[in-house]
């Protein structure tokens, strides 16, 4: 048996049933790579910025509410990050917390 055939059999056995995944579910998987987490945070943050800009451009009461929410979230998140770091938390744990909050905003703003 050739090596390509062995590899194909190994891959077909290990792949199991096909599962449909999307980018959001893939980015929510826990990572042990702090650089990857920071990169994903940057990409996910850009999504929130775009969604918020669309909401603000639409104007109205919902835009005003979003501005209040955004500024409150930013101040609170910065304070929480500072406390976490001062009490011995790792920078990676701060990034993971930010990612969780950013993904929550993506879900909320995408409705």
C-alpha positions as CSV (number, residue, x, y, z in Angstrom):
1,X,0.0,0.0,0.0
2,X,1.4,3.4,-0.9
3,X,1.9,6.1,1.6
4,X,-0.8,8.3,0.0
5,X,-3.4,5.5,0.4
6,X,-2.4,5.0,4.0
7,X,-2.7,8.7,4.7
8,X,-6.2,8.8,3.0
9,X,-7.4,5.9,5.0
10,X,-6.1,7.4,8.2
11,X,-7.8,10.8,7.4
12,X,-11.1,9.1,6.5
13,X,-11.2,7.1,9.7
14,X,-10.3,10.0,11.9
15,X,-12.6,12.6,10.4
16,X,-15.8,10.9,11.6
17,X,-19.2,12.4,10.6
18,X,-19.1,15.8,8.9
19,X,-20.3,18.7,11.1
20,X,-21.4,22.0,9.8
21,X,-19.4,24.8,11.5
22,X,-19.4,28.6,11.0
23,X,-16.7,31.2,11.6
24,X,-18.3,32.3,14.9
25,X,-18.4,28.8,16.4
26,X,-14.8,28.3,15.4
27,X,-13.6,31.5,17.0
28,X,-15.4,30.6,20.2
29,X,-13.3,27.5,20.7
30,X,-10.8,27.9,23.6
31,X,-7.3,28.6,22.5
32,X,-4.0,28.0,24.2
33,X,-2.3,30.4,22.0
34,X,-2.3,34.0,23.4
35,X,-1.2,35.5,20.0
36,X,-4.1,33.8,18.3
37,X,-6.5,35.1,20.9
38,X,-5.2,38.6,20.4
39,X,-5.5,38.3,16.7
40,X,-9.1,37.0,17.0
41,X,-9.9,39.8,19.4
42,X,-8.7,42.4,16.9
43,X,-10.8,40.8,14.1
44,X,-13.9,40.4,16.3
45,X,-13.6,43.9,17.5
46,X,-13.6,45.2,13.9
47,X,-16.9,43.4,13.5
48,X,-18.4,45.1,16.5
49,X,-17.2,48.5,15.2
50,X,-18.8,47.9,11.9
51,X,-22.1,46.8,13.4
52,X,-22.1,49.7,15.8
53,X,-21.4,52.2,13.0
54,X,-24.4,50.9,11.1
55,X,-26.6,51.3,14.2
56,X,-25.3,54.8,14.8
57,X,-25.8,55.8,11.2
58,X,-29.4,54.7,11.4
59,X,-29.9,57.3,14.2
60,X,-32.8,57.5,16.6
61,X,-33.3,56.3,20.1
62,X,-31.5,53.0,19.5
63,X,-28.4,54.9,18.4
64,X,-28.4,57.0,21.5
65,X,-28.9,53.9,23.7
66,X,-26.0,52.2,21.9
67,X,-23.7,55.2,22.5
68,X,-24.5,55.1,26.2
69,X,-24.0,51.3,26.4
70,X,-20.8,51.5,24.4
71,X,-19.1,54.1,26.7
72,X,-20.3,52.3,29.9
73,X,-19.0,49.0,28.6
74,X,-15.6,50.4,27.7
75,X,-15.1,52.1,31.1
76,X,-16.3,49.0,33.0
77,X,-14.2,46.6,30.9
78,X,-11.0,48.8,31.4
79,X,-11.6,48.9,35.1
80,X,-12.1,45.1,35.3
81,X,-9.0,44.5,33.3
82,X,-7.0,46.8,35.5
83,X,-8.2,45.1,38.7
84,X,-7.6,41.6,37.2
85,X,-4.0,42.5,36.3
86,X,-3.3,44.2,39.7
87,X,-4.5,41.1,41.5
88,X,-2.3,38.8,39.6
89,X,-4.3,37.9,36.6
90,X,-2.5,37.1,33.4
91,X,-2.7,39.3,30.3
92,X,-4.1,36.3,28.4
93,X,-7.0,36.0,30.9
94,X,-7.8,39.7,30.2
95,X,-7.8,39.1,26.4
96,X,-10.1,36.1,26.9
97,X,-12.5,38.2,29.0
98,X,-12.5,40.9,26.3
99,X,-13.2,38.3,23.6
100,X,-16.1,36.9,25.5
101,X,-17.6,40.4,25.8
102,X,-16.9,41.3,22.2
103,X,-18.6,38.0,21.0
104,X,-21.6,38.9,23.2
105,X,-21.8,42.3,21.4
106,X,-21.6,40.7,18.0
107,X,-24.6,38.4,18.9
108,X,-26.6,41.3,20.3
109,X,-25.8,43.7,17.4
110,X,-26.5,41.1,14.7
111,X,-30.1,40.6,15.7
